[in-house]
Amino acid sequence: MVFMSSESQDKNSRHKARMQNRKKIVDEAVSKALDERGIVILYTGDGKGKTTAAMGTVTRALGFGYSTVVTQFIKGTWECGEKNLLMGAAHPLQWHQMGTDFTWETQDFEADKAAAMALWEKAREALRDERVYLVVLDELTYALNYRWLDKEEVLQAIQQRPREQSVIITGRGAKQYLKDIADTVSEMRAEKHAFNTGVAARRGIEW
């Protein structure tokens, strides 16, 4: 038999009371969440982790065997660790990239716009497909802010997607209209970043 001091008993009682109250709050919230449908998630802000968060959700969906489509604007020529891993396994995953470098490297608006529009056609196909459970529009904010894509067309495609389909949008500088259509918005804030102190981006960490 384990004997507890009165101080330990008091601490345990307080902890139990807090957890019981917390459980009540969580259970009440769960009981009210009755709307079963896909959602739009927006990851924006100037901090690291937007694409990383999206890929974590891709891994989660694939873990349940759900069909997933990833489209990557901007990062079209970089090697991608997540792609190397996930595309090398038997997953219901499609992965499409713009196939160009960063726009400040290409310095060719028309070429970038054409590549973005070609990629958008792949994304739009996925947004119409009831078999696709999750669509990732990685760095879509750049394609919209640079006016490579028509804003109204993009918004309409997202809003008219199949009911069970979820969409993740990532990128800095998300405008209010994207926040308005999103069900969940998370903003990554850059408090510190190694690159700003002269540390090079590291393979397997930054990409």
Order of alpha helices (4+ residues) and beta strands (2+ residues): alpha-beta-alpha-beta-alpha-beta-alpha-alpha-beta-alpha-alpha-beta-alpha-beta
